[in-house]
Amino acid sequence: MKLRTDSKSIALLAIFTSIIIALEIFPIIGLTDFYTPVPNFTIDWTGIPIMIIFLGLGITFSTISIGVMWVSIAYRNFNGAAFKFLAELLTLLGLVVAKLIIRDRELDWKLRTGIYLVSACVFRSIGMYFGNIFLFTLFGYMPIDIAIGFSVIYIPWNVLQAAINVIGGTLLYQMIPENLAMQAGLGKYRTISEHKYEEISADELESTSNE
């Protein structure tokens, strides 16, 4: 699908990425961020707006939002940004694979969510197992033999974070009124919105030529 460059889509992307930036720059422990028993791992809500962007605006915009997230973390914690960037990118990869699997199939949103959930959890947990091993040794936190065993304890927490992202993002997306989604050109209405812009442009060109 081609990248949408209309002002409405850019504005929506800006709104959701602003939420992502706010969640990362101004974390509130116990409200937006929650400590876990494993070192340097917190549960947060950052992946929820990324999920909403994926459902409403597509893969390209959700990738951009992950890049914005990385910048908002990297300026103060480069190493932490690397872990978070890889984790969200792997989650998105799982969503993309699921989207390809269910493409052109008539499924209700609950079944689609289940497929998204399984794929995102699998890709994030397994991908981050190997990703943690690589990053732990790259940044000199521990030798590779310890990193291999240590990375196992992060698997269930990555599954939990992926589940929060998918379920939370989908439920909030489903709460958007259909008429508002249609006007904004979200999700299944993206194609309709693009055709509408194309028709307007064609009409305008015709009226201009008649003048």
C-alpha positions as CSV (number, residue, x, y, z in Angstrom):
1,M,0.0,0.0,0.0
2,K,1.3,3.4,-1.0
3,L,2.3,5.9,1.7
4,R,-0.5,8.4,2.4
5,T,0.8,12.0,2.4
6,D,-2.5,13.8,3.0
7,S,-2.6,16.3,5.8
8,K,-5.3,14.3,7.7
9,S,-3.1,11.2,8.0
10,I,0.0,13.2,8.9
11,A,-1.9,15.0,11.6
12,L,-3.2,11.7,13.0
13,L,0.4,10.3,13.0
14,A,1.6,13.4,14.8
15,I,-1.0,13.0,17.5
16,F,-0.2,9.4,18.2
17,T,3.5,9.9,18.1
18,S,3.2,12.8,20.5
19,I,1.5,10.3,22.9
20,I,4.4,7.9,22.4
21,I,6.9,10.7,23.1
22,A,5.1,11.8,26.3
23,L,4.9,8.2,27.6
24,E,8.7,7.9,27.1
25,I,9.9,11.3,28.3
26,F,7.5,11.6,31.3
27,P,7.1,8.1,32.7
28,I,5.0,7.8,35.8
29,I,5.9,4.8,37.9
30,G,2.7,2.9,38.9
31,L,0.6,4.6,36.2
32,T,2.4,4.5,32.8
33,D,5.4,2.3,33.9
34,F,5.5,-0.7,36.1
35,Y,8.6,-2.4,37.5
36,T,9.0,-6.2,37.1
37,P,11.1,-8.6,39.1
38,V,13.7,-8.8,36.3
39,P,16.4,-6.2,36.0
40,N,15.9,-3.1,33.7
41,F,12.6,-4.3,32.4
42,T,9.4,-2.3,32.9
43,I,5.9,-2.8,31.6
44,D,4.6,0.3,29.8
45,W,1.8,1.5,27.5
46,T,4.1,2.8,24.7
47,G,3.2,-0.1,22.3
48,I,-0.5,0.7,22.5
49,P,-0.5,3.8,20.4
50,I,1.9,2.0,18.0
51,M,-0.7,-0.8,17.7
52,I,-3.4,1.8,17.0
53,I,-1.3,3.4,14.3
54,F,-0.7,-0.1,12.7
55,L,-4.4,-0.8,12.6
56,G,-5.5,2.6,11.5
57,L,-2.7,4.0,9.4
58,G,-0.7,1.0,8.3
59,I,2.7,-0.5,8.5
60,T,4.8,2.4,7.2
61,F,3.4,4.9,9.7
62,S,3.8,2.4,12.6
63,T,7.4,1.9,11.6
64,I,7.9,5.7,11.7
65,S,6.3,5.8,15.2
66,I,8.8,3.2,16.4
67,G,11.6,5.4,15.1
68,V,10.2,8.4,16.9
69,M,10.1,6.3,20.1
70,W,13.7,5.4,19.7
71,V,14.8,9.0,19.3
72,S,12.8,10.0,22.4
73,I,14.7,7.4,24.5
74,A,18.1,7.4,22.8
75,Y,19.0,11.0,23.7
76,R,19.1,10.1,27.4
77,N,19.6,6.3,27.3
78,F,21.1,4.9,24.1
79,N,21.5,1.4,25.3
80,G,18.0,1.2,26.7
81,A,16.7,2.6,23.4
82,A,18.3,-0.2,21.5
83,F,16.5,-2.9,23.5
84,K,13.2,-1.1,23.3
85,F,13.5,-0.4,19.6
86,L,14.3,-4.0,18.8
87,A,11.5,-5.3,20.9
88,E,8.8,-3.0,19.3
89,L,10.2,-3.7,15.9
90,L,9.9,-7.5,16.4
91,T,6.4,-7.0,17.7
92,L,5.5,-5.1,14.6
93,L,7.1,-7.8,12.4
94,G,4.8,-10.3,14.1
95,L,1.9,-8.1,13.3
96,V,2.9,-7.8,9.7
97,V,3.3,-11.6,9.3
98,A,-0.2,-12.0,10.9
99,K,-1.6,-9.4,8.6
100,L,-0.2,-11.3,5.6
101,I,-1.7,-14.5,6.9
102,I,-5.2,-13.1,7.3
103,R,-5.2,-10.9,4.2
104,D,-8.3,-11.1,2.1
105,R,-10.0,-13.3,4.6
106,E,-13.4,-12.4,6.2
107,L,-12.7,-12.6,9.9
108,D,-14.3,-10.8,12.8
109,W,-12.1,-8.4,14.8
110,K,-11.8,-10.8,17.8
111,L,-10.4,-13.6,15.7
112,R,-8.1,-11.2,13.9
113,T,-6.9,-9.9,17.3
114,G,-6.2,-13.5,18.4
115,I,-4.0,-14.1,15.4
116,Y,-2.2,-10.8,15.9
117,L,-1.7,-11.6,19.5
118,V,-0.2,-15.0,18.9
119,S,2.1,-13.8,16.2
120,A,3.3,-10.7,18.1
121,C,4.0,-12.7,21.2
122,V,6.0,-15.3,19.4
123,F,8.0,-12.9,17.3
124,R,8.8,-10.6,20.3
125,S,9.6,-13.3,22.8
126,I,11.8,-15.5,20.6
127,G,13.3,-12.5,18.8
128,M,14.2,-10.7,22.0
129,Y,15.7,-13.9,23.4
130,F,18.4,-13.8,20.7
131,G,18.3,-10.0,20.6
132,N,19.1,-9.8,24.4
133,I,22.0,-12.2,24.0
134,F,23.4,-10.0,21.3
135,L,22.9,-6.7,23.0
136,F,24.0,-7.9,26.4
137,T,27.3,-8.9,25.0
138,L,27.6,-5.9,22.6
139,F,27.2,-3.4,25.4
140,G,29.5,-5.4,27.7
141,Y,26.9,-6.2,30.4
142,M,27.9,-9.9,30.6
143,P,29.8,-12.6,28.7
144,I,27.8,-14.6,26.1
145,D,27.5,-17.8,28.2
146,I,25.8,-15.9,31.0
147,A,23.7,-13.9,28.6
148,I,22.3,-17.1,27.0
149,G,20.9,-18.2,30.3
150,F,20.0,-14.8,31.6
151,S,17.9,-14.0,28.5
152,V,15.5,-16.8,29.3
153,I,13.9,-14.9,32.2
154,Y,12.9,-12.1,29.9
155,I,10.8,-14.3,27.7
156,P,7.5,-14.3,29.7
157,W,7.8,-10.6,30.3
158,N,8.1,-9.9,26.6
159,V,5.1,-12.1,26.0
160,L,3.2,-10.0,28.5
161,Q,4.3,-6.7,27.0
162,A,3.3,-7.9,23.5
163,A,-0.1,-9.0,24.8
164,I,-0.7,-5.6,26.4
165,N,0.2,-3.8,23.2
166,V,-2.0,-5.9,21.0
167,I,-5.1,-6.2,23.3
168,G,-4.9,-2.7,24.6
169,G,-4.4,-1.1,21.2
170,T,-7.1,-3.2,19.5
171,L,-9.7,-2.5,22.2
172,L,-9.0,1.3,22.1
173,Y,-9.1,1.2,18.3
174,Q,-12.5,-0.6,18.4
175,M,-13.9,2.2,20.5
176,I,-13.4,4.7,17.7
177,P,-16.9,5.4,16.2
178,E,-17.3,4.1,12.7
179,N,-18.3,7.4,11.2
180,L,-15.1,9.0,12.7
181,A,-13.0,6.2,11.4
182,M,-14.5,6.7,8.0
183,Q,-13.9,10.4,8.0
184,A,-10.3,9.9,9.2
185,G,-9.7,7.1,6.6
186,L,-8.6,4.6,9.3
187,G,-8.2,0.9,8.8
188,K,-10.6,-0.5,6.1
189,Y,-11.6,3.0,5.1
190,R,-8.0,3.9,4.0
191,T,-8.7,2.8,0.4
192,I,-12.0,4.6,0.3
193,S,-10.3,7.8,1.6
194,E,-7.6,7.5,-1.0
195,H,-10.1,7.1,-3.8
196,K,-12.0,10.1,-2.5
197,Y,-8.9,12.2,-2.7
198,E,-8.2,11.0,-6.2
199,E,-11.8,11.8,-7.3
200,I,-11.6,15.3,-5.9
201,S,-8.4,15.9,-7.6
202,A,-9.8,14.7,-10.9
203,D,-12.9,16.9,-10.6
204,E,-10.8,19.9,-9.7
205,L,-8.6,19.3,-12.7
206,E,-11.6,19.0,-15.0
207,S,-13.2,22.2,-13.7
208,T,-9.9,24.0,-14.1
209,S,-9.6,22.8,-17.7
210,N,-13.2,24.0,-18.4
211,E,-12.4,27.4,-17.1
